[in-house]
Amino acid sequence: MTSSDGGGYVHDPSTFDEEGDPREAADDGDETADWVDEPVHPEAADREFDWRGWTLVAVIVFAFIIAPGIILLWPPATDYLFALIVLPLVPAVLLAVTAVWATTRP
C-alpha cells in the first residue's frame, strides 16, 4: 500500500507533535473519528447472551465432553490416523466456526 492509492490508513508521523498528540489537521475532506475522542463503553453496546451464546455453549460441551468420549469409546480396530487425527479435527473446526459466528454481530 502506498500513500497515493487512498485505499486505507497510512501513518503520517508529521501529523503528530513531539508529545505524540495529534496536531490539528487541515480540512482535507477526511472525516475525523469521533469515537477516538469519546469511545463507547463496552457495556453500552447492545450485546446480550442470546441464542448465539447458547449455541456456542452447546458446541463447547460437544467439543470438550462428548467428542472426547466418542473418541475414547471408538472401536480399537479403527485406523489409528482416523481415530486420533480426523475425529478430533471435526469438533475443533466446528468449535472454531461457531465461535466466530457467535461473536460476530451484524
Backbone as CSV, one residue per row, in Angstrom:
resi,resn,N_x,N_y,N_z,CA_x,CA_y,CA_z,C_x,C_y,C_z
1,MET,0.846,-1.162,0.000,0.000,0.000,0.000,0.891,1.224,0.000
2,THR,0.574,2.173,-0.814,1.307,3.426,-0.852,0.396,4.542,-0.357
3,SER,0.980,5.679,-0.090,0.185,6.797,0.413,-0.664,7.434,-0.671
4,SER,-0.406,7.112,-1.926,-1.156,7.748,-3.005,-2.357,6.937,-3.474
5,ASP,-2.526,5.700,-3.005,-3.633,4.909,-3.523,-4.957,5.190,-2.830
6,GLY,-4.954,5.808,-1.652,-6.183,6.170,-0.973,-7.008,4.979,-0.549
7,GLY,-6.401,3.792,-0.440,-7.150,2.600,-0.118,-7.267,2.313,1.355
8,GLY,-6.791,3.168,2.224,-6.873,2.880,3.648,-6.005,3.827,4.440
9,TYR,-5.777,3.482,5.674,-4.999,4.324,6.568,-3.515,4.215,6.250
10,VAL,-2.866,5.349,6.174,-1.415,5.407,6.020,-0.897,6.328,7.111
11,HIS,0.001,5.823,7.942,0.526,6.603,9.055,1.424,7.710,8.534
12,ASP,1.175,8.928,9.034,1.988,10.075,8.663,2.525,10.690,9.948
13,PRO,3.813,10.481,10.252,4.374,10.983,11.506,4.312,12.501,11.636
14,SER,4.237,13.237,10.535,4.219,14.694,10.616,2.900,15.228,11.172
15,THR,1.892,14.395,11.305,0.610,14.849,11.856,0.593,14.803,13.378
16,PHE,1.699,14.410,14.017,1.780,14.344,15.469,2.854,15.295,15.968
17,ASP,2.630,15.873,17.156,3.633,16.758,17.728,4.658,15.963,18.528
18,GLU,5.536,16.647,19.249,6.623,15.983,19.957,6.130,15.063,21.071
19,GLU,4.982,15.390,21.685,4.445,14.570,22.755,3.650,13.374,22.252
20,GLY,3.435,13.287,20.960,2.680,12.182,20.391,1.197,12.473,20.231
21,ASP,0.790,13.716,20.526,-0.608,14.095,20.357,-0.853,14.515,18.913
22,PRO,-2.026,14.194,18.381,-2.297,14.593,17.002,-2.432,16.104,16.874
23,ARG,-1.856,16.640,15.813,-1.985,18.066,15.530,-3.329,18.318,14.878
24,GLU,-3.762,19.550,14.965,-4.995,19.923,14.273,-4.712,19.891,12.781
25,ALA,-5.394,19.005,12.094,-5.162,18.835,10.661,-6.055,19.790,9.886
26,ALA,-5.577,20.165,8.737,-6.383,20.985,7.845,-7.507,20.135,7.291
27,ASP,-8.603,20.752,6.951,-9.752,20.002,6.447,-9.458,19.559,5.025
28,ASP,-9.061,18.298,4.885,-8.731,17.759,3.576,-9.809,16.818,3.075
29,GLY,-11.007,16.905,3.652,-12.102,16.062,3.188,-12.274,14.802,4.002
30,ASP,-11.311,14.466,4.843,-11.435,13.269,5.668,-12.299,13.582,6.884
31,GLU,-13.136,12.612,7.246,-13.940,12.778,8.451,-13.082,12.428,9.656
32,THR,-13.231,13.229,10.699,-12.491,12.904,11.916,-13.227,11.802,12.649
33,ALA,-12.485,10.978,13.317,-13.070,9.843,14.034,-13.512,10.319,15.415
34,ASP,-14.829,10.497,15.580,-15.353,10.951,16.867,-15.202,9.898,17.945
35,TRP,-15.196,8.629,17.557,-15.096,7.559,18.542,-13.748,7.555,19.235
36,VAL,-12.743,8.178,18.654,-11.429,8.236,19.288,-11.466,9.220,20.455
37,ASP,-12.174,10.336,20.275,-12.263,11.341,21.329,-13.166,10.883,22.470
38,GLU,-14.305,10.268,22.130,-15.255,9.789,23.133,-15.641,8.352,22.807
39,PRO,-14.806,7.379,23.178,-15.134,5.989,22.843,-16.353,5.497,23.613
40,VAL,-17.071,4.567,23.005,-18.246,3.974,23.634,-17.787,2.872,24.582
41,HIS,-18.341,2.897,25.791,-18.004,1.872,26.776,-18.591,0.536,26.318
42,PRO,-17.873,-0.585,26.474,-18.383,-1.885,26.023,-19.721,-2.263,26.631
43,GLU,-20.002,-1.841,27.857,-21.279,-2.165,28.472,-22.430,-1.388,27.839
44,ALA,-22.127,-0.304,27.136,-23.172,0.484,26.491,-23.605,-0.133,25.160
45,ALA,-22.830,-1.042,24.644,-23.178,-1.690,23.377,-24.333,-2.658,23.599
46,ASP,-25.118,-2.850,22.557,-26.280,-3.730,22.641,-25.841,-5.166,22.405
47,ARG,-25.327,-5.802,23.460,-24.887,-7.191,23.374,-25.504,-7.968,24.512
48,GLU,-26.198,-9.027,24.143,-26.822,-9.882,25.135,-26.406,-11.322,24.887
49,PHE,-26.512,-12.110,25.935,-26.229,-13.538,25.812,-27.505,-14.198,25.321
50,ASP,-27.668,-14.239,24.007,-28.906,-14.750,23.429,-28.686,-16.155,22.870
51,TRP,-29.448,-16.522,21.885,-29.387,-17.871,21.327,-28.033,-18.163,20.689
52,ARG,-27.323,-17.142,20.226,-25.977,-17.371,19.680,-25.038,-17.852,20.786
53,GLY,-25.146,-17.255,21.948,-24.314,-17.664,23.080,-24.607,-19.076,23.531
54,TRP,-25.887,-19.430,23.581,-26.243,-20.778,23.987,-25.821,-21.808,22.943
55,THR,-25.850,-21.430,21.683,-25.353,-22.327,20.636,-23.858,-22.574,20.823
56,LEU,-23.130,-21.515,21.139,-21.691,-21.658,21.382,-21.427,-22.530,22.610
57,VAL,-22.222,-22.375,23.662,-22.062,-23.212,24.852,-22.306,-24.679,24.505
58,ALA,-23.324,-24.948,23.695,-23.612,-26.329,23.294,-22.457,-26.922,22.489
59,VAL,-21.863,-26.145,21.606,-20.736,-26.646,20.807,-19.509,-26.855,21.701
60,ILE,-19.323,-25.997,22.694,-18.200,-26.184,23.623,-18.377,-27.489,24.409
61,VAL,-19.584,-27.750,24.884,-19.848,-29.004,25.603,-19.600,-30.191,24.685
62,PHE,-20.047,-30.084,23.441,-19.812,-31.161,22.481,-18.314,-31.364,22.238
63,ALA,-17.580,-30.267,22.041,-16.163,-30.371,21.690,-15.292,-30.846,22.850
64,PHE,-15.670,-30.510,24.087,-14.804,-30.848,25.224,-15.268,-32.048,26.045
65,ILE,-16.531,-32.459,25.877,-17.020,-33.591,26.671,-17.491,-34.741,25.783
66,ILE,-18.386,-34.473,24.883,-18.988,-35.536,24.079,-18.009,-36.096,23.048
67,ALA,-17.336,-35.231,22.290,-16.409,-35.711,21.261,-15.252,-36.535,21.843
68,PRO,-14.608,-36.108,22.951,-13.569,-36.970,23.518,-14.108,-38.315,24.003
69,GLY,-15.348,-38.325,24.514,-15.955,-39.595,24.921,-16.184,-40.516,23.744
70,ILE,-16.602,-39.937,22.628,-16.782,-40.741,21.406,-15.448,-41.297,20.931
71,ILE,-14.418,-40.477,20.983,-13.088,-40.925,20.555,-12.582,-42.026,21.488
72,LEU,-12.837,-41.875,22.772,-12.403,-42.879,23.737,-13.128,-44.208,23.529
73,LEU,-14.380,-44.143,23.196,-15.176,-45.361,23.027,-15.159,-45.914,21.606
74,TRP,-14.448,-45.248,20.708,-14.370,-45.721,19.329,-13.703,-47.093,19.297
75,PRO,-14.167,-47.974,18.450,-13.600,-49.328,18.427,-12.098,-49.321,18.142
76,PRO,-11.337,-50.145,18.853,-9.884,-50.181,18.666,-9.464,-50.660,17.280
77,ALA,-10.345,-51.335,16.577,-9.983,-51.823,15.254,-9.950,-50.704,14.209
78,THR,-10.389,-49.509,14.578,-10.398,-48.376,13.648,-8.967,-47.927,13.351
79,ASP,-8.794,-47.401,12.174,-7.484,-46.907,11.756,-6.977,-45.848,12.749
80,TYR,-5.705,-45.933,13.083,-5.084,-45.039,14.047,-5.154,-43.583,13.583
81,LEU,-4.850,-43.330,12.314,-4.873,-41.986,11.765,-6.276,-41.381,11.870
82,PHE,-7.275,-42.144,11.544,-8.657,-41.659,11.605,-9.077,-41.378,13.042
83,ALA,-8.771,-42.282,13.945,-9.244,-42.157,15.321,-8.578,-41.014,16.082
84,LEU,-7.307,-40.744,15.842,-6.600,-39.746,16.635,-6.352,-38.428,15.925
85,ILE,-6.602,-38.354,14.635,-6.385,-37.093,13.919,-7.677,-36.555,13.321
86,VAL,-8.398,-37.369,12.601,-9.592,-36.898,11.910,-10.752,-36.685,12.882
87,LEU,-10.985,-37.599,13.790,-12.099,-37.444,14.737,-11.964,-36.203,15.629
88,PRO,-10.794,-35.869,16.154,-10.687,-34.626,16.928,-10.761,-33.369,16.066
89,LEU,-10.456,-33.504,14.792,-10.475,-32.341,13.905,-11.889,-31.825,13.677
90,VAL,-12.864,-32.699,13.628,-14.249,-32.289,13.364,-14.785,-31.371,14.466
91,PRO,-14.712,-31.723,15.753,-15.205,-30.782,16.764,-14.365,-29.509,16.851
92,ALA,-13.084,-29.597,16.545,-12.238,-28.401,16.580,-12.670,-27.401,15.513
93,VAL,-12.908,-27.874,14.314,-13.355,-26.985,13.235,-14.754,-26.458,13.544
94,LEU,-15.626,-27.313,14.036,-16.971,-26.891,14.402,-16.927,-25.820,15.490
95,LEU,-16.076,-25.992,16.479,-15.949,-25.005,17.544,-15.403,-23.682,17.006
96,ALA,-14.408,-23.737,16.140,-13.834,-22.509,15.585,-14.858,-21.732,14.756
97,VAL,-15.557,-22.421,13.892,-16.546,-21.762,13.039,-17.687,-21.195,13.885
98,THR,-18.150,-21.931,14.858,-19.246,-21.461,15.704,-18.815,-20.284,16.566
99,ALA,-17.601,-20.291,17.068,-17.124,-19.175,17.888,-17.044,-17.888,17.082
100,VAL,-16.555,-17.972,15.864,-16.504,-16.777,15.012,-17.915,-16.306,14.687
101,TRP,-18.800,-17.230,14.352,-20.171,-16.867,14.021,-20.888,-16.247,15.223
102,ALA,-20.711,-16.826,16.404,-21.439,-16.360,17.585,-20.956,-15.002,18.074
103,THR,-19.702,-14.676,17.859,-19.180,-13.411,18.357,-19.212,-12.296,17.330
104,THR,-19.579,-12.608,16.112,-19.670,-11.582,15.081,-21.094,-11.073,15.051
105,ARG,-21.242,-9.793,15.234,-22.573,-9.187,15.235,-22.774,-8.403,13.939
106,PRO,-23.974,-8.499,13.360,-24.237,-7.715,12.140,-24.382,-6.244,12.434
